[in-house]
Amino acid sequence: MTWAGEGRRSPIVSDGGQHGGMAEKRVVRSAKPAAVKRARRPEVRLPPLAPWTGEGLEPDGDYDGVEFTAADFTGQDGGGARFMDCALEGCGLDETRLTRARILDSTLTGIRGVGTDLAEATLRDVEVADARLGGVQLHGSVLERVVVRGGKIEYLNLRKARLKDVVFDGCVLVEPDFGGARLDRVEFQGCVVRGADFTGAVMADVDLRGVAELGIARGVDRLAGAVISPAQLFDLAPAFAAQIGVRVE
């Protein structure tokens, strides 16, 4: 024998069981995304410096507490050299070879050059200000606690480099190549970045929100780990659409 209504029962929706005959309602809040970690800036405090009186750079040279002012190192070879507590001001670095050089606790102000080779170099606790460089080679290099402030760098090659605690502040980067690089706690503040290549890059805590003009030529799919602003998302929408094969008409 079947009583009326027994064959059809209304489902009871509960997300936490019942208490006192009434459903206990739970509010599930989505976790806030973790705040992007800020880069640690270098704190360079130079000791009293001795003016450089040499004739040229030497491979594997050791320069400690030296001030280089308006020196012309065009075409010279300082591969493997070590610069510790040094200041380079207004120096010319056209085609200067500084592969595997170590630049530590130093300042580079107003340096200029085309084709400067710093491949596999190490820059640690370094401040670069008002540089005018073109085609500088930093592939395979290590940059840690570095600030690049002002100036203009064209065709910067940072392929497979490792950047940690690096700040690009108020500079212009034209077609920088970050292909295969690893970026950890990297900030771009008040910069212009045109035609950047992030192909194969790996990012963590990369803050792009301060970029005044952001152009990405390749590697928009590698922005995982970066933070952009809503306005930048709108500007990059065509690149994101092209990446996943969406036509916008």
SVG drawing of the C-alpha trace seen along z (x, -y; Angstrom):
<svg xmlns="http://www.w3.org/2000/svg" viewBox="-3 -61 101 63">
<polyline fill="none" stroke="black" stroke-width="0.4" points="0.0,0.0 1.4,-3.4 0.5,-6.6 -0.1,-9.8 3.2,-11.6 5.3,-8.7 6.5,-7.8 7.8,-11.3 10.0,-12.9 11.5,-16.4 15.3,-16.4 16.9,-18.0 19.9,-20.2 22.3,-20.6 25.9,-21.7 26.6,-20.8 23.9,-18.5 21.0,-19.5 20.9,-21.0 17.7,-21.2 15.7,-20.2 17.0,-23.2 19.6,-23.0 23.0,-24.5 24.1,-26.9 27.8,-27.4 29.3,-30.3 32.2,-29.3 34.5,-32.2 37.0,-32.0 40.6,-32.5 42.2,-35.8 45.1,-35.5 48.4,-36.0 49.9,-39.4 52.8,-39.7 56.1,-39.7 58.2,-42.9 61.7,-42.8 64.5,-43.4 66.5,-46.5 70.2,-46.7 71.7,-48.9 75.0,-50.0 77.3,-52.0 80.6,-52.6 83.8,-53.1 86.3,-55.8 87.3,-55.0 90.7,-55.2 90.7,-56.7 91.5,-54.3 94.9,-55.1 95.3,-52.0 95.5,-51.9 92.9,-49.2 90.9,-46.4 92.6,-43.0 91.0,-39.6 90.4,-38.1 91.4,-41.5 90.6,-42.3 89.2,-45.8 88.4,-46.6 87.2,-50.0 88.0,-51.7 86.3,-54.7 86.2,-54.7 85.3,-58.1 84.6,-58.7 86.9,-55.8 86.7,-54.5 86.8,-50.7 85.8,-50.3 86.8,-46.9 88.7,-45.9 88.7,-42.5 87.8,-42.2 86.4,-38.7 86.2,-37.1 87.1,-40.3 85.9,-41.1 84.5,-44.5 83.9,-44.9 82.8,-48.2 83.4,-50.1 81.8,-53.1 81.7,-53.4 80.5,-56.8 80.2,-57.9 82.2,-55.0 82.2,-53.9 81.6,-50.1 81.2,-49.7 82.0,-46.1 83.6,-45.6 84.0,-42.0 83.0,-41.3 81.9,-37.7 81.7,-35.9 82.6,-39.1 81.4,-39.6 80.1,-43.1 79.4,-43.2 78.2,-46.0 78.8,-48.6 77.2,-51.5 77.1,-52.0 76.0,-55.5 75.7,-57.0 77.4,-54.1 77.0,-53.8 77.8,-51.2 76.7,-49.1 77.4,-45.3 78.6,-45.1 79.1,-41.5 78.2,-40.5 77.2,-36.9 77.2,-34.7 78.1,-37.6 77.0,-38.0 75.6,-41.3 74.8,-41.3 73.8,-44.4 74.2,-46.7 72.6,-50.0 72.5,-51.0 71.4,-54.6 70.8,-56.4 72.4,-53.8 72.3,-54.1 73.0,-50.7 72.2,-48.8 72.5,-45.1 73.9,-44.3 74.4,-40.6 73.4,-39.3 72.3,-35.8 73.0,-33.1 73.7,-35.9 72.7,-36.1 71.1,-39.3 70.4,-39.5 69.3,-42.7 69.8,-44.9 68.0,-48.2 68.0,-49.6 66.9,-53.3 66.3,-55.6 68.0,-55.4 67.3,-53.4 68.4,-49.9 67.6,-48.5 67.7,-44.8 68.6,-43.6 69.4,-39.9 68.5,-38.1 67.9,-34.7 68.2,-32.0 69.3,-34.5 68.2,-34.3 66.7,-37.5 65.9,-37.7 65.0,-40.9 65.4,-43.1 63.7,-46.4 63.3,-48.2 62.5,-51.8 61.6,-54.5 63.6,-53.1 62.8,-52.3 63.3,-48.7 63.1,-48.2 62.6,-44.5 64.1,-42.9 64.5,-39.2 63.6,-37.2 63.4,-33.9 63.9,-30.9 64.8,-33.3 63.7,-32.8 62.2,-35.9 61.6,-35.9 60.5,-39.0 61.0,-41.3 59.3,-44.7 58.7,-47.1 57.9,-50.6 57.1,-53.6 58.8,-51.8 58.2,-51.6 58.5,-48.0 58.2,-47.5 58.2,-44.2 59.2,-42.0 59.8,-38.3 58.9,-36.0 59.1,-32.8 59.8,-29.9 60.2,-32.3 59.3,-31.1 57.9,-33.8 57.1,-34.1 56.0,-37.4 56.7,-39.5 54.9,-42.8 54.1,-44.4 51.4,-46.8 53.7,-49.8 54.6,-49.6 53.4,-52.7 53.5,-51.1 53.5,-47.3 54.0,-45.5 54.6,-41.8 55.7,-40.4 55.9,-36.7 55.4,-34.6 52.1,-36.0 51.3,-32.5 54.3,-32.6 52.8,-35.3 51.7,-32.8 53.3,-34.1 53.0,-37.7 50.5,-40.4 49.0,-42.9 46.4,-45.6 42.9,-45.5 43.9,-48.2 46.8,-46.1 44.6,-43.0 42.4,-45.0 45.4,-46.1 46.8,-42.6 43.4,-41.0 44.3,-40.7 47.5,-38.9 45.7,-36.5 43.0,-35.9 45.6,-35.2 47.4,-32.8 44.3,-30.6 43.3,-30.9 40.3,-33.2 39.3,-35.6 37.9,-38.9 35.8,-40.6"/>
</svg>
